[in-house]
Amino acid sequence: MAREEDKTLELFCTVIALKEKKRALYKAAAQNCPDPVGVETFSMLKTAEEEHLRRTSAIYEEVKKGKVPADACRLHEFGVEDKKALLKRIAKAHRRVPKACHDEVAAIETGLALENEAITFFTKRLEVATDPSERAFLTRLIAGDKEHHTLLADLKFYYTDPESWFLEKGKQVLDGSGAGA
């Protein structure tokens, strides 16, 4: 049983370390970005990581006591509607991307790398996990980190190719007459 406890401890320590790294990155990026779109996106990601850290710590405490709550595998998610609403609001409210935030692409790249690192680690762990609770927990972590990756990739698209981003997200037609049908 000690071997299983070691694997569980390793999993939780890794989850916490990855979440802490991502939280710190998103916090710094939100504080340093002069563009409200970047600030809002990075703040949203920071809040999600803080919630994941809180839930992961609580779950681990319950696991150590030998009991796991029924909702242990539930983590804060970005609702699909929340993400769509954010993108529509950004496309409507902001018509230009400030030059100052082009530097934020480096923070986005780091975030993408951290999200990929987490997804890879959790996927490898999922491949060998046999406990249903652990599998569910890992599946939720992977899904959450894929959401974060998608949000960061979209933010990168916003900064690196704003014209195409506005065409795609703002549903603009090429003749400039407004929203497409």
C-alpha positions as CSV (number, residue, x, y, z in Angstrom):
1,M,0.0,0.0,0.0
2,A,2.9,2.3,0.6
3,R,3.8,2.3,-3.1
4,E,0.2,3.4,-4.0
5,E,0.4,6.2,-1.4
6,D,3.8,7.3,-2.9
7,K,2.2,7.5,-6.4
8,T,-0.8,9.5,-5.0
9,L,1.6,11.9,-3.2
10,E,3.6,12.3,-6.4
11,L,0.5,13.0,-8.4
12,F,-0.8,15.7,-6.0
13,C,2.6,17.3,-5.6
14,T,3.0,17.5,-9.4
15,V,-0.5,18.9,-9.8
16,I,0.1,21.6,-7.2
17,A,3.5,22.5,-8.6
18,L,2.2,22.9,-12.2
19,K,-0.9,24.8,-11.0
20,E,1.3,27.2,-8.9
21,K,3.6,27.9,-11.9
22,K,0.7,28.7,-14.1
23,R,-1.0,30.8,-11.4
24,A,2.1,32.9,-10.9
25,L,2.6,33.3,-14.7
26,Y,-1.0,34.4,-15.2
27,K,-0.9,36.8,-12.2
28,A,2.3,38.5,-13.5
29,A,0.9,38.6,-17.1
30,A,-2.3,40.2,-15.9
31,Q,-0.4,42.8,-13.8
32,N,1.9,43.7,-16.7
33,C,-0.4,43.8,-19.7
34,P,-1.8,47.3,-20.5
35,D,-4.5,45.8,-22.7
36,P,-7.9,45.1,-21.0
37,V,-8.4,42.0,-23.2
38,G,-5.1,40.5,-22.0
39,V,-5.8,41.5,-18.4
40,E,-9.2,39.9,-18.4
41,T,-8.0,36.7,-20.0
42,F,-5.0,36.3,-17.8
43,S,-7.1,37.1,-14.7
44,M,-9.6,34.5,-15.7
45,L,-6.9,31.9,-16.0
46,K,-5.3,32.9,-12.7
47,T,-8.6,32.6,-10.9
48,A,-9.2,29.2,-12.5
49,E,-5.7,28.0,-11.3
50,E,-6.4,29.3,-7.8
51,E,-9.6,27.4,-7.6
52,H,-7.9,24.2,-9.0
53,L,-5.2,24.6,-6.3
54,R,-7.8,25.1,-3.5
55,R,-9.8,22.0,-4.7
56,T,-6.7,19.9,-5.2
57,S,-5.4,20.6,-1.7
58,A,-8.8,19.9,-0.2
59,I,-9.1,16.6,-2.2
60,Y,-5.6,15.6,-1.1
61,E,-6.5,16.2,2.6
62,E,-9.5,14.0,2.2
63,V,-7.5,11.3,0.5
64,K,-5.0,11.3,3.3
65,K,-7.8,10.7,5.8
66,G,-9.0,7.8,3.7
67,K,-12.2,9.4,2.4
68,V,-12.9,11.2,-0.8
69,P,-15.9,13.5,-1.2
70,A,-18.4,12.6,-4.0
71,D,-17.5,15.8,-5.9
72,A,-13.8,15.4,-5.6
73,C,-13.2,15.3,-9.3
74,R,-15.1,18.5,-10.0
75,L,-12.9,21.5,-10.8
76,H,-13.8,25.0,-11.9
77,E,-14.5,25.0,-15.6
78,F,-14.9,27.7,-18.1
79,G,-18.4,27.4,-19.3
80,V,-18.7,27.3,-23.1
81,E,-21.2,30.2,-22.9
82,D,-18.8,32.2,-20.7
83,K,-16.0,31.8,-23.2
84,K,-18.2,32.7,-26.2
85,A,-19.6,35.7,-24.4
86,L,-16.0,36.9,-23.6
87,L,-14.9,36.5,-27.2
88,K,-18.0,38.3,-28.5
89,R,-17.6,41.2,-26.0
90,I,-13.9,41.5,-26.9
91,A,-14.7,41.6,-30.6
92,K,-17.4,44.2,-30.2
93,A,-15.6,46.5,-27.6
94,H,-12.1,46.5,-29.1
95,R,-11.4,47.3,-32.7
96,R,-7.6,47.6,-32.4
97,V,-4.9,45.7,-30.6
98,P,-2.5,48.1,-28.7
99,K,1.1,47.6,-29.8
100,A,2.2,47.5,-26.1
101,C,0.6,44.1,-25.6
102,H,2.4,42.4,-28.4
103,D,5.1,41.7,-25.8
104,E,2.5,39.6,-24.0
105,V,2.9,36.9,-26.7
106,A,6.0,35.7,-24.7
107,A,3.8,35.2,-21.6
108,I,1.2,33.4,-23.8
109,E,3.9,31.1,-25.2
110,T,5.1,30.3,-21.7
111,G,1.5,29.6,-20.7
112,L,1.0,27.4,-23.7
113,A,4.1,25.4,-22.9
114,L,3.0,25.0,-19.2
115,E,-0.4,23.8,-20.3
116,N,1.1,21.4,-22.7
117,E,3.4,20.1,-20.0
118,A,0.5,19.5,-17.7
119,I,-1.6,17.8,-20.3
120,T,1.2,15.5,-21.2
121,F,1.9,14.6,-17.6
122,F,-1.7,14.0,-16.8
123,T,-2.3,12.0,-20.0
124,K,0.7,9.7,-19.3
125,R,-0.6,9.2,-15.7
126,L,-4.1,8.5,-17.0
127,E,-2.8,5.7,-19.3
128,V,-1.6,3.7,-16.2
129,A,-4.2,4.8,-13.7
130,T,-6.6,2.0,-12.7
131,D,-8.5,3.6,-9.8
132,P,-11.8,5.1,-11.2
133,S,-11.6,8.2,-8.9
134,E,-8.0,8.9,-10.0
135,R,-9.0,8.4,-13.7
136,A,-11.9,10.8,-13.3
137,F,-9.7,13.4,-11.5
138,L,-7.0,13.2,-14.2
139,T,-9.6,13.4,-17.0
140,R,-11.0,16.6,-15.4
141,L,-7.4,18.0,-15.1
142,I,-6.7,17.3,-18.8
143,A,-10.0,18.8,-19.9
144,G,-9.4,22.0,-17.8
145,D,-5.9,22.4,-19.1
146,K,-7.0,21.9,-22.7
147,E,-9.6,24.7,-22.1
148,H,-6.8,26.9,-20.8
149,H,-4.6,26.0,-23.8
150,T,-7.5,26.9,-26.2
151,L,-8.0,30.3,-24.5
152,L,-4.3,31.1,-24.6
153,A,-4.1,30.1,-28.3
154,D,-7.1,32.3,-29.0
155,L,-5.4,35.2,-27.2
156,K,-2.2,34.7,-29.2
157,F,-4.2,34.8,-32.4
158,Y,-5.8,38.1,-31.2
159,Y,-2.4,39.6,-30.7
160,T,-0.5,38.2,-33.7
161,D,-3.2,38.5,-36.4
162,P,-5.8,40.9,-35.1
163,E,-7.4,41.4,-38.5
164,S,-8.1,37.7,-39.0
165,W,-9.2,37.4,-35.3
166,F,-11.8,40.2,-35.7
167,L,-13.0,38.6,-39.0
168,E,-13.4,35.3,-37.3
169,K,-14.7,36.3,-33.8
170,G,-16.5,39.4,-34.8
171,K,-18.3,37.6,-37.7
172,Q,-17.4,40.5,-40.0
173,V,-17.8,40.1,-43.7
174,L,-15.1,41.1,-46.1
175,D,-17.0,44.0,-47.7
176,G,-17.0,45.8,-44.4
177,S,-20.8,46.1,-44.2
178,G,-21.0,44.6,-40.7
179,A,-21.8,41.3,-39.1
180,G,-22.3,38.3,-41.4
181,A,-25.4,36.3,-41.5
